[in-house]
Amino acid sequence: MPKAWYESMERLRSIQTEILRLAPFRDIGIVRNPGATPEAIRAAEARLGLPLPPSYREFLLQHDGWPRFFEGASLLGTEDLGTPRYELLARAAFEAAETPVPELCPPVRDRNLPRVVPFGADDEVRTLFAFHPEVRSETGEYEVVAWISELGIRCASFPEMLELLCDLAESELSAHVARCNELRKIA
């Protein structure tokens, strides 16, 4: 297992577990799905019409999606990647808010515009994670464009996005710890 994404994912899960201990009302899923088969990954790539970045392929081999991964958004597994439902959610996100990459369009197959490929979302599209396949590293990693509570973010890759999410989760955890400490002082 490559350390770049796996260690970050374990770190994020650990932080989120502690957040749930202090704030059980949070909508965070800490249980990931079992891994996908190589055939299921190839079928998802065929549906998308492009290969997945290596780190996400490796993630899918270990965990075929992660429900309520971050801010209520699930990381998509092989059954959901490239399906119209998530393409429509991405389109709604583009139409409802300014995006971090305004020249991109939602995944519309009949236009000759750059497109993004959603790989995570919540049902209200407050949080959306999408690959931008036209920006690709030498190792085959795609840029990630994300919207988290109307904050537009760009990361060079899926592993880099995981590191950023760890930092955001640590900030949230610090706020919960501070709140608990204040409540102890009052009591």
Secondary structure per residue as TSV (DSSP state, phi and psi in degrees):
chain	resnum	aa	ss	phi	psi
A	1	M	-	360.0	128.0
A	2	P	-	-66.6	138.7
A	3	K	H	-75.7	-27.6
A	4	A	H	-55.5	-46.8
A	5	W	H	-97.0	-34.4
A	6	Y	H	-67.0	-45.0
A	7	E	H	-64.2	-38.5
A	8	S	H	-65.4	-40.3
A	9	M	H	-65.3	-41.0
A	10	E	H	-66.4	-39.8
A	11	R	H	-62.5	-44.8
A	12	L	H	-62.0	-43.8
A	13	R	H	-61.5	-41.1
A	14	S	H	-64.2	-44.3
A	15	I	H	-63.4	-44.5
A	16	Q	H	-66.6	-32.7
A	17	T	H	-62.7	-42.0
A	18	E	H	-68.1	-38.0
A	19	I	H	-60.2	-44.7
A	20	L	H	-63.1	-32.1
A	21	R	H	-65.0	-40.0
A	22	L	H	-88.0	-26.3
A	23	A	-	-138.1	74.0
A	24	P	T	-63.6	-11.0
A	25	F	T	-78.3	-12.9
A	26	R	S	-66.7	143.3
A	27	D	-	-92.7	79.7
A	28	I	-	-125.2	129.1
A	29	G	-	-98.1	128.6
A	30	I	-	-109.6	0.0
A	31	V	-	-103.8	121.4
A	32	R	-	-94.5	158.6
A	33	N	-	-74.7	157.7
A	34	P	-	-65.0	164.5
A	35	G	-	-67.8	157.0
A	36	A	-	-90.3	161.7
A	37	T	-	-84.3	155.7
A	38	P	H	-57.4	-33.7
A	39	E	H	-64.9	-41.0
A	40	A	H	-65.0	-37.5
A	41	I	H	-66.9	-43.4
A	42	R	H	-62.1	-37.8
A	43	A	H	-65.0	-40.6
A	44	A	H	-64.5	-41.9
A	45	E	H	-64.4	-37.4
A	46	A	H	-64.5	-41.3
A	47	R	H	-63.3	-39.4
A	48	L	H	-73.9	-28.3
A	49	G	T	79.6	18.7
A	50	L	S	-161.4	156.8
A	51	P	-	-73.9	149.3
A	52	L	-	-77.5	154.8
A	53	P	-	-63.2	148.3
A	54	P	H	-53.8	-40.8
A	55	S	H	-65.6	-37.2
A	56	Y	H	-74.2	-34.4
A	57	R	H	-59.7	-44.9
A	58	E	H	-64.3	-40.3
A	59	F	H	-58.3	-47.5
A	60	L	H	-63.1	-35.1
A	61	L	H	-63.9	-31.8
A	62	Q	H	-89.1	-38.9
A	63	H	-	-146.0	108.7
A	64	D	S	-79.3	64.7
A	65	G	-	103.1	164.2
A	66	W	E	-145.2	103.8
A	67	P	E	-63.5	138.3
A	68	R	E	48.8	47.5
A	69	F	E	-59.3	-49.2
A	70	F	E	-154.5	128.2
A	71	E	T	51.0	38.1
A	72	G	T	81.3	-8.1
A	73	A	E	-85.0	137.7
A	74	S	E	-96.3	144.1
A	75	L	E	-80.6	130.5
A	76	L	-	-75.7	141.8
A	77	G	-	-93.8	-175.8
A	78	T	T	-63.1	-30.8
A	79	E	T	-70.3	-27.6
A	80	D	T	-100.3	-21.1
A	81	L	T	-61.6	128.7
A	82	G	T	78.2	12.7
A	83	T	-	-88.6	152.9
A	84	P	H	-57.3	-34.5
A	85	R	H	-55.9	-47.0
A	86	Y	H	-78.6	-27.4
A	87	E	H	-66.1	-38.1
A	88	L	H	-67.3	-39.2
A	89	L	H	-62.4	-40.5
A	90	A	H	-64.2	-42.4
A	91	R	H	-60.5	-42.0
A	92	A	H	-62.0	-38.9
A	93	A	H	-63.9	-41.1
A	94	F	H	-66.3	-37.8
A	95	E	H	-76.0	-27.8
A	96	A	H	-89.0	-21.3
A	97	A	S	-147.0	161.2
A	98	E	-	-70.0	141.1
A	99	T	-	-103.5	161.1
A	100	P	S	-70.5	-13.0
A	101	V	S	-135.1	80.9
A	102	P	T	-62.1	-21.8
A	103	E	T	-78.3	-8.3
A	104	L	-	-84.2	159.2
A	105	C	B	-123.2	160.7
A	106	P	-	-62.5	165.3
A	107	P	-	-67.5	93.3
A	108	V	-	-117.5	118.5
A	109	R	T	-77.7	-15.8
A	110	D	T	-99.7	11.9
A	111	R	S	-113.8	151.9
A	112	N	-	-98.2	48.8
A	113	L	S	-111.5	155.8
A	114	P	-	-56.8	146.3
A	115	R	B	-129.7	161.1
A	116	V	-	-114.8	157.8
A	117	V	E	-119.8	106.9
A	118	P	E	-65.7	136.8
A	119	F	E	-130.1	6.6
A	120	G	E	-167.7	142.3
A	121	A	E	-168.0	159.0
A	122	D	-	-105.1	168.6
A	123	D	T	-69.4	-22.7
A	124	E	T	-94.0	-1.6
A	125	V	S	56.7	35.8
A	126	R	S	-79.0	-27.6
A	127	T	E	-128.9	129.8
A	128	L	E	-144.8	134.5
A	129	F	E	-118.9	130.9
A	130	A	E	-142.0	143.0
A	131	F	E	-84.1	144.2
A	132	H	E	-113.5	87.5
A	133	P	E	-64.3	-16.5
A	134	E	E	-76.4	-13.6
A	135	V	E	-111.5	103.0
A	136	R	E	-128.9	138.0
A	137	S	-	-81.6	172.0
A	138	E	T	-62.8	-25.2
A	139	T	T	-87.3	1.0
A	140	G	S	91.3	4.7
A	141	E	-	-77.0	141.0
A	142	Y	E	-97.3	151.0
A	143	E	E	-62.9	147.9
A	144	V	E	-112.0	132.6
A	145	V	E	-112.5	128.4
A	146	A	E	-133.9	148.8
A	147	W	E	-123.2	120.7
A	148	I	E	-127.8	107.9
A	149	S	T	49.4	51.0
A	150	E	T	70.6	8.7
A	151	L	E	-96.9	119.0
A	152	G	E	-87.1	131.4
A	153	I	E	-133.2	142.9
A	154	R	E	-123.8	133.8
A	155	C	E	-130.2	150.7
A	156	A	S	-68.8	-21.7
A	157	S	S	-164.9	170.7
A	158	F	H	-59.1	-47.6
A	159	P	H	-59.2	-38.2
A	160	E	H	-66.3	-37.8
A	161	M	H	-62.6	-41.7
A	162	L	H	-60.8	-40.2
A	163	E	H	-62.6	-43.3
A	164	L	H	-61.9	-43.4
A	165	L	H	-65.0	-34.7
A	166	C	H	-60.9	-43.9
A	167	D	H	-62.4	-43.3
A	168	L	H	-64.0	-42.2
A	169	A	H	-65.6	-39.0
A	170	E	H	-63.0	-37.5
A	171	S	H	-63.8	-43.1
A	172	E	H	-63.2	-44.2
A	173	L	H	-60.0	-43.2
A	174	S	H	-59.1	-40.1
A	175	A	H	-65.1	-41.3
A	176	H	H	-66.0	-40.7
A	177	V	H	-62.6	-45.3
A	178	A	H	-61.1	-42.4
A	179	R	H	-63.0	-43.2
A	180	C	H	-63.9	-40.5
A	181	N	H	-63.2	-40.8
A	182	E	H	-64.0	-41.5
A	183	L	H	-65.0	-35.8
A	184	R	H	-65.2	-37.1
A	185	K	H	-65.9	-38.3
A	186	I	H	-70.0	-39.5
A	187	A	-	-74.6	360.0
